[in-house]
């Protein structure tokens, strides 16, 4: 039997819950608002709670809790990398 060693260092949980690549001409539906999101590559169009927002890279935005879904699509004809944060 082989022994496995484990590190006693604390593991820091990742702040990223979900990472998506949204291609041009695609729309992604996030189940409900009340999340913090950020774009890490490209630019995105987000619609939530009757408001439209352009998401720029590395500028997180928090959406107030709501049962409504958020819709996200890419801008500028380029793929977007979107992260849903903890």
N, CA, C and O of each residue as an XYZ file, in Angstrom:
344
protein
N       0.836     -1.165      0.000
C       0.000      0.000      0.000
C       0.890      1.240      0.000
O       1.861      1.319      0.753
N       0.555      2.187     -0.835
C       1.314      3.420     -0.935
C       0.696      4.480     -0.052
O      -0.525      4.609      0.033
N       1.540      5.220      0.588
C       1.039      6.298      1.423
C       0.981      7.586      0.613
O       1.869      7.872     -0.191
N      -0.051      8.337      0.832
C      -0.218      9.626      0.174
C       0.000     10.707      1.208
O      -0.537     10.645      2.314
N       0.788     11.697      0.840
C       0.993     12.793      1.773
C       0.114     13.972      1.362
O      -0.115     14.216      0.177
N      -0.360     14.678      2.347
C      -1.214     15.829      2.124
C      -0.556     17.051      2.739
O       0.128     16.959      3.758
N      -0.767     18.172      2.119
C      -0.224     19.419      2.638
C      -1.163     19.962      3.713
O      -2.384     19.842      3.609
N      -0.583     20.546      4.723
C      -1.404     21.134      5.776
C      -1.722     22.593      5.483
O      -2.372     23.263      6.285
N      -1.262     23.090      4.328
C      -1.545     24.479      3.964
C      -3.040     24.644      3.700
O      -3.694     23.757      3.152
N      -3.552     25.781      4.095
C      -4.963     26.072      3.854
C      -5.171     26.318      2.362
O      -4.349     26.950      1.699
N      -6.259     25.816      1.866
C      -6.605     26.032      0.469
C      -7.581     27.187      0.409
O      -8.638     27.155      1.039
N      -7.226     28.190     -0.341
C      -8.094     29.350     -0.488
C      -9.121     29.044     -1.571
O      -8.751     28.708     -2.696
N     -10.401     29.154     -1.245
C     -11.405     28.883     -2.253
C     -11.336     29.897     -3.391
O     -11.080     31.080     -3.169
N     -11.565     29.424     -4.593
C     -11.555     30.298     -5.750
C     -12.774     31.202     -5.729
O     -13.877     30.751     -5.422
N     -12.585     32.464     -6.049
C     -13.737     33.354     -6.100
C     -14.593     33.115     -7.351
O     -15.693     33.657     -7.461
N     -14.091     32.304     -8.293
C     -14.813     32.059     -9.542
C     -15.696     30.829     -9.396
O     -15.207     29.719     -9.189
N     -17.012     31.044     -9.507
C     -17.963     29.925     -9.444
C     -18.175     29.291    -10.803
O     -18.393     28.084    -10.908
N     -18.111     30.113    -11.848
C     -18.401     29.635    -13.198
C     -17.650     30.505    -14.188
O     -17.617     31.727    -14.043
N     -17.040     29.880    -15.202
C     -16.349     30.619    -16.261
C     -16.937     30.162    -17.597
O     -16.982     28.968    -17.892
N     -17.384     31.130    -18.396
C     -18.035     30.837    -19.669
C     -17.311     31.531    -20.808
O     -16.754     32.616    -20.641
N     -17.328     30.888    -21.969
C     -16.906     31.549    -23.193
C     -18.169     31.733    -24.025
O     -18.838     30.764    -24.382
N     -18.483     32.981    -24.325
C     -19.670     33.304    -25.106
C     -19.192     33.788    -26.467
O     -18.520     34.814    -26.580
N     -19.552     33.032    -27.496
C     -19.133     33.356    -28.856
C     -20.049     34.413    -29.459
O     -21.173     34.606    -28.996
N     -19.560     35.105    -30.504
C     -20.425     36.078    -31.182
C     -21.724     35.404    -31.629
O     -21.731     34.220    -31.967
N     -22.797     36.147    -31.628
C     -24.128     35.657    -32.024
C     -24.727     34.652    -31.052
O     -25.705     33.986    -31.390
N     -24.167     34.527    -29.857
C     -24.749     33.684    -28.812
C     -25.262     34.569    -27.681
O     -24.727     35.648    -27.429
N     -26.295     34.099    -27.013
C     -26.823     34.767    -25.825
C     -26.852     33.724    -24.725
O     -27.377     32.629    -24.926
N     -26.297     34.046    -23.564
C     -26.296     33.115    -22.433
C     -27.235     33.651    -21.372
O     -27.247     34.845    -21.074
N     -28.015     32.756    -20.811
C     -28.978     33.122    -19.762
C     -28.456     32.630    -18.416
O     -28.337     31.424    -18.196
N     -28.146     33.560    -17.517
C     -27.776     33.198    -16.151
C     -29.073     33.082    -15.359
O     -29.893     33.999    -15.407
N     -29.286     31.992    -14.637
C     -30.577     31.672    -14.030
C     -31.261     32.764    -13.243
O     -32.467     32.953    -13.403
N     -30.566     33.478    -12.415
C     -31.209     34.562    -11.668
C     -30.182     35.616    -11.328
O     -28.989     35.333    -11.217
N     -30.652     36.810    -11.169
C     -29.748     37.909    -10.823
C     -29.367     37.803     -9.351
O     -29.894     36.960     -8.624
N     -28.461     38.650     -8.922
C     -27.990     38.625     -7.548
C     -26.612     38.017     -7.494
O     -26.240     37.360     -6.522
N     -25.856     38.245     -8.559
C     -24.534     37.665     -8.666
C     -23.543     38.760     -9.031
O     -23.908     39.830     -9.520
N     -22.299     38.458     -8.779
C     -21.229     39.344     -9.202
C     -20.605     38.707    -10.441
O     -20.259     37.526    -10.423
N     -20.460     39.477    -11.507
C     -19.885     38.958    -12.743
C     -18.781     39.887    -13.215
O     -18.764     41.075    -12.892
N     -17.852     39.319    -13.991
C     -16.824     40.143    -14.624
C     -16.421     39.481    -15.941
O     -16.498     38.264    -16.106
N     -15.996     40.318    -16.851
C     -15.465     39.862    -18.128
C     -13.947     39.896    -18.009
O     -13.380     40.882    -17.540
N     -13.290     38.820    -18.433
C     -11.829     38.810    -18.392
C     -11.226     38.989    -19.772
O     -10.037     39.281    -19.903
N     -12.051     38.813    -20.814
C     -11.587     38.979    -22.178
C     -12.763     39.406    -23.048
O     -13.841     38.818    -22.966
N     -12.565     40.414    -23.874
C     -13.633     40.907    -24.730
C     -14.530     41.884    -23.996
O     -14.221     42.326    -22.889
N     -15.649     42.216    -24.631
C     -16.665     43.088    -24.027
C     -18.002     42.401    -24.145
O     -18.248     41.676    -25.108
N     -18.878     42.623    -23.165
C     -20.169     41.932    -23.146
C     -21.305     42.912    -22.930
O     -21.127     43.987    -22.357
N     -22.467     42.517    -23.400
C     -23.725     43.247    -23.185
C     -24.520     42.436    -22.192
O     -24.758     41.249    -22.419
N     -24.938     43.044    -21.095
C     -25.697     42.347    -20.057
C     -27.042     43.052    -19.888
O     -27.101     44.278    -19.786
N     -28.110     42.275    -19.858
C     -29.440     42.809    -19.573
C     -29.934     42.150    -18.296
O     -30.004     40.924    -18.211
N     -30.277     42.959    -17.305
C     -30.781     42.448    -16.026
C     -31.730     43.475    -15.430
O     -31.435     44.670    -15.406
N     -32.856     43.004    -14.956
C     -33.820     43.853    -14.254
C     -34.213     45.076    -15.079
O     -34.380     46.171    -14.544
N     -34.359     44.875    -16.390
C     -34.780     45.951    -17.268
C     -33.706     46.973    -17.599
O     -34.000     48.008    -18.197
N     -32.466     46.696    -17.219
C     -31.349     47.604    -17.490
C     -30.336     46.921    -18.378
O     -30.122     45.713    -18.276
N     -29.714     47.690    -19.247
C     -28.645     47.187    -20.112
C     -27.325     47.802    -19.671
O     -27.239     48.997    -19.386
N     -26.293     46.951    -19.623
C     -24.975     47.395    -19.171
C     -23.930     46.804    -20.100
O     -24.029     45.638    -20.480
N     -22.932     47.591    -20.470
C     -21.780     47.080    -21.214
C     -20.713     46.720    -20.195
O     -20.311     47.552    -19.382
N     -20.257     45.472    -20.244
C     -19.222     44.998    -19.318
C     -17.857     45.104    -19.992
O     -17.637     44.545    -21.067
N     -16.956     45.818    -19.354
C     -15.587     45.981    -19.837
C     -14.688     44.983    -19.088
O     -15.024     44.569    -17.979
N     -13.566     44.601    -19.674
C     -12.681     43.632    -19.018
C     -12.224     44.080    -17.628
O     -11.892     45.242    -17.396
N     -12.222     43.105    -16.718
C     -11.697     43.267    -15.350
C     -12.379     44.373    -14.544
O     -11.755     45.002    -13.690
N     -13.650     44.602    -14.819
C     -14.439     45.560    -14.026
C     -15.677     44.832    -13.525
O     -16.725     44.886    -14.169
N     -15.574     44.146    -12.376
C     -16.714     43.362    -11.871
C     -17.929     44.242    -11.592
O     -17.810     45.424    -11.267
N     -19.078     43.635    -11.728
C     -20.328     44.323    -11.440
C     -21.215     43.373    -10.646
O     -21.301     42.185    -10.954
N     -21.875     43.911     -9.616
C     -22.797     43.099     -8.815
C     -24.215     43.498     -9.190
O     -24.560     44.678     -9.236
N     -25.027     42.479     -9.456
C     -26.425     42.682     -9.797
C     -27.249     42.381     -8.550
O     -27.061     41.344     -7.913
N     -28.153     43.275     -8.203
C     -29.002     43.084     -7.019
C     -29.837     41.817     -7.154
O     -30.234     41.459     -8.263
N     -30.113     41.132     -6.043
C     -30.908     39.911     -6.087
C     -32.272     40.135     -6.755
O     -32.958     41.125     -6.498
N     -32.633     39.194     -7.607
C     -33.893     39.267     -8.334
C     -34.205     37.879     -8.898
O     -33.284     37.141     -9.248
N     -35.478     37.514     -8.992
C     -35.820     36.222     -9.590
C     -35.663     36.219    -11.112
O     -35.727     35.166    -11.746
N     -35.458     37.402    -11.690
C     -35.290     37.500    -13.138
C     -33.919     36.994    -13.567
O     -32.943     37.091    -12.823
N     -33.868     36.459    -14.766
C     -32.604     35.997    -15.328
C     -31.804     37.177    -15.878
O     -32.357     38.237    -16.171
N     -30.490     36.971    -16.013
C     -29.623     37.928    -16.688
C     -29.309     37.347    -18.060
O     -29.083     36.144    -18.186
N     -29.295     38.184    -19.082
C     -28.909     37.768    -20.420
C     -27.584     38.422    -20.756
O     -27.404     39.620    -20.539
N     -26.640     37.624    -21.294
C     -25.312     38.137    -21.608
C     -24.962     37.720    -23.029
O     -25.176     36.573    -23.421
N     -24.420     38.664    -23.798
C     -23.948     38.360    -25.146
C     -22.654     39.121    -25.399
O     -22.330     40.070    -24.685
N     -21.921     38.698    -26.422
C     -20.650     39.355    -26.726
C     -20.893     40.599    -27.577
O     -21.897     40.706    -28.281
N     -19.959     41.522    -27.494
C     -19.966     42.724    -28.318
C     -18.750     42.682    -29.233
O     -17.823     41.903    -29.008
N     -18.754     43.498    -30.238
C     -17.600     43.687    -31.119
C     -17.256     42.472    -31.966
O     -16.170     42.425    -32.544
N     -18.147     41.482    -32.060
C     -17.890     40.313    -32.911
C     -16.761     39.421    -32.441
O     -16.182     38.681    -33.236
N     -16.443     39.481    -31.164
C     -15.353     38.663    -30.600
C     -15.887     37.851    -29.433
O     -16.833     38.277    -28.771
N     -15.294     36.678    -29.166
C     -15.719     35.889    -28.001
C     -15.466     36.654    -26.706
O     -14.583     37.509    -26.631
N     -16.258     36.327    -25.693
C     -16.141     36.938    -24.381
C     -15.918     35.837    -23.357
O     -16.554     34.786    -23.421
N     -15.018     36.075    -22.415
C     -14.870     35.176    -21.268
C     -15.525     35.876    -20.092
O     -15.106     36.960    -19.686
N     -16.562     35.243    -19.549
C     -17.336     35.811    -18.447
C     -17.174     34.928    -17.225
O     -17.256     33.704    -17.327
N     -16.946     35.533    -16.075
C     -16.848     34.792    -14.821
C     -17.966     35.214    -13.882
O     -18.259     36.401    -13.733
N     -18.584     34.222    -13.251
C     -19.535     34.464    -12.177
C     -18.740     34.275    -10.892
O     -18.164     33.212    -10.662
N     -18.711     35.300    -10.066
C     -17.847     35.305     -8.877
C     -18.616     34.952     -7.619
O     -19.832     35.127     -7.533
N     -17.873     34.451     -6.649
C     -18.406     34.058     -5.348
C     -18.735     35.281     -4.526
O     -19.198     35.156     -3.393
